């Protein structure tokens, strides 16, 4: 059997979809599972053991007929028996129907004309559970497994080497990620907690735990935030993992991950690191596992992340 999963969205969406892929692989252990994702999300599959081939298609681009015909050819060449689509683009559903894929699973909606196994979309729940509901279209009733990833051995070795380089392997460390998402900025979604407030948190930690290093996670979009943090705060260390596997391994070694809503937050959940995440315009109860004392979401009452009091964050840190 050959299964195709079509998963628009960023790296966070891919990680949240991993439990669904695991259930498909558990249910059909001999099946070959391929995915079609946006180019920006392809690297997520470095830490996913359930997928054979990662194909790319820019779902959010202004795709013309030639783009869809190219996608049609990619799908047709592989002769899939099952397609599971996370998006609700009727054109993609039409391509799946046009390819003659016998079983087409997707969310029920006003434009789900070409989905023959529709599933009710229940948005008021943890996103991983919402995605996992799609397996109901295949008559699978298994509960959603927890987020989990498979970090390559060489990435674990890289993280251990970096911990030795930064002289933090024996002491442990707090990892802070500012969540400076370029895509979120273009959409007008502000997920960035102000640097002066981060400074207060850092100073409180350094006063109470002077021997516990603090490491800034410096991603491709975080250069400005990192530079501002280093100007205001003394004795901070910086790490810039080159790929998602090494990022995951370094997060796994942290005593605490303190971050905003971001892809590294989902990785922190997947590796089981104690996590405190800040939420402004997005909702903690939809993006963190429910009823967990290991993954704590702090929600701004105003939907402006800057309005979260530093005292509330420090209270959660020290009580943990």
Secondary structure, DSSP 8 states (H G I E B T S, - for coil): -EEEEEE-S-HHHHHHHHHHHHHHHHHTTT-EEEEEE-GGGGGGGGG-TT-SEEEE--TTS---HHHHHHHHHHHHHHT-SEEEESS--HHHHHHHHHTT-SEEEEE--TT-TT-SEEE----SS-HHHHHHGGGGGGT-------------HHHHHHHHHHHHHTT-TTT-EEEEE----HHHHHTT------HHHHHHHHHHHHHH-TTSEEEEE--TT-HHHHHHHHHH-SS-EEE--SSHHHHHHHHHT-SEEEEESSHHHHHHHHHT--EEEEESSS-HHHHS-TT-SSEEEEE-TTS-GGGS-HHHHHHHHHH-
